[in-house]
Amino acid sequence: MSWLHELIAGGGVGLVAGLASGFTGTSPGGGLVIFSVLLLGAEQHVAQGTSLITQIPPTGLAGVRRYWQNGNRSPLLWIVWIGIGFLVGGAGGGYGAATVSDAVLQWTYVVYLVALLVLLIVRGEGKNGSSETRDSEKLPWLPLFLIGTLAGFSSGFMGIGGGLAITVGLTAGLRVPQHQAQLVSLIFSVIPANIPAASIYWSKGLMVGWPAIVGILAGLWIGTDLGARAANGVSKSVLRWAMIALISLMALYMTYKALS
């Protein structure tokens, strides 16, 4: 594949992953892994390394700004406790991924997505079709830390950024309003909390070529902004069902890859 084709294919990967990230308020890692495999022909470890490395630059900044402009806020203590957990889980996940096969990673990915999907559906929405609003000052630190640890481990072990765990954990676990949870998740696509995990993949050369990396970064910047702009124009119920659909499609595709 020529450098131009790599650049264009990388741009497509980044754009689609960014759109999904901005609209559902999750980190773009899940889309990056899947579309790196699909469009760039990367094997699982390389796709995961590419995903983590391209999430180090603050490509989600435009998406965060869109959510912020629409009145959503993220308490600093949430970011601190989730961030501490993320760093702890990320390093462990990155080292763990290096010791297992592609098949193990793929099936772990499927189990993880199905578990999040079940949690999202079972917990559902609060009374009258909306999430219960929680007082940010009363959220206990331990659940926030555990959400961060799970997000970090999933980021390091599966290369998906951890945003799904943050968004689902906050909305389904702690009943944080959907738009606010999505803002918190996107903030972790700006803060380079996945550096410990990304460095492990980087040291082993598990990433695609630089033309594709440049294309992915450009696509992520544009796609996240467009997705976030669209998300702020729809209801929390639409966003929740969009997330359910996204997780379902990702789980189905990775099941297909694991079986093939």
Secondary structure, 3 states (H helix, E strand, C coil): CCHHHHHHHHHHHHHHHHHHHHHHCCCCHHHHHHHHHHHHCCCHHHHHHHHHHHCCCCCCHHHHHHHHHCCCCCCHHHHHHHHHHHHHHHHHHHHHHCCCCHHHHHHHHHHHHHHHHHHHHHHCCCHHHCCCCCCHHHCCHHHHHHHHHHHHHHHHHHCCCCHHHHHHHHHHHCCCCHHHHHHHHHHCCCCCCCHHHHHHHHHCCCCCCHHHHHHHHHHHHHHHHHHHHHHCCCCHHHHHHHHHHHHHHHHHHHHHHHHC
